[in-house]
Amino acid sequence: MIRVAIIGAGGYTGVESIEILLRHPQAKVTYLTALPDECMHAADMFGQLRGRLDMMIEPLDLDKLAKVADVALCCLPHKVSMAFVPKLLGAGVKVIDFSADYRIKDVAVYEKYYEPHTDKENLAHAVYGLPELFRSQIRGAALVANPGCYPTGASLALAPLLRHGLIKTSGIIVSSVTGVSGGGKNPSANFHFPYMNENIYPYGVGVHRHMPEIEQAASAVAGKPVELLFQPHVGPFDRGILSSTYSDPVTAVTAEQVMKLYRDFYKDEPFVQVVSKPPAVKHVAKTNYCQIFPTVVKGKAVVFSVIDNLIKGASGQAIQNMNILFDLPETMGLE
């Protein structure tokens, strides 16, 4: 039985992780911790856990955590995780980190979008946890950087084209729309109901910090530098991300050829479904699936993908990574 600690259990990704682990036959939540004002019985924080999880959310005690956990899901904000990860690893606890602190390998790029990095040593050894593309690297890792929600949907949408060199590696456009849960439990004023209801708007124009993460993953898949433009939007729904990608083929290609490429590329992937018509976020809500529809329009490769940002874009993908780390069936607890 895998003993799992959740650091930052009071947030959306924390409770989603708990929900998945409660139905996981080979894992057990053994320690929950959060901010001081969130330390209470788990069922008092999240009423849906009443009668299902009799545990307290406690102040963080790293010594106690190390004694009762084999792996820690670090559901902390960017810039906070790297203060705790070295101590967890030093105590022999594997870490799956939800923040951006270990995703971007170029320190200069990370520091441009976030702040000075204080754990460069572990950054060098961290593995990017997108199983469909980097599974072999995840096995045996001690520290997995769980991908961002936008990069997950975008990377899976573009990977087959990039891996096979079918599109130009510059001029790629990724346009995504997320639900409001992407803003976390402490959102900005624009996420309040009177403004968000029946509204949609772009943000982070040209400067969104997930853009270099998508470029990094795309470059790794392509085997050479990839340049793209990423534009996020927020829509009036609670969960899910729709990503639309547009790229230029190197040579003429048909919609039928692209569809076959995607079905062959993902045929053995349990959580990627290549579908025959454009998908909707409701089709994957509360699941770890990514649905993808590739086609060709006016000579451009156009690919749509949908994921649940809290599951495949965060907690579900973390459990998928955990299963790989501990040599369990990848789908366990996620079916």
Secondary structure, DSSP 8 states (H G I E B T S, - for coil): -EEEEEETTTSHHHHHHHHHHHT-TTEEEEEEE--GGG-SBHHHH-GGGTTT---BEE---HHHHHHH-SEEEE---TTTGGGTHHHHHHTT-EEEE-SSTTT---HHHHHHHS---S-HHHHHH-EE--HHHHHHHHTT-SEEE---HHHHHHHHHHHHHHHTT-B-SSSEEEEEEE-GGGG-SS--GGGSHHHHTT--EE-STTT-THHHHHHHHHHHHHTS---EEEEEEE-SSSS-EEEEEEE-BSS---HHHHHHHHHHHTTT-TTEEE-SS---GGGTTTSS-EEEEEEEETTEEEEEEEE-TTIIIIIHHHHHHHHHHTT--TTTTT-
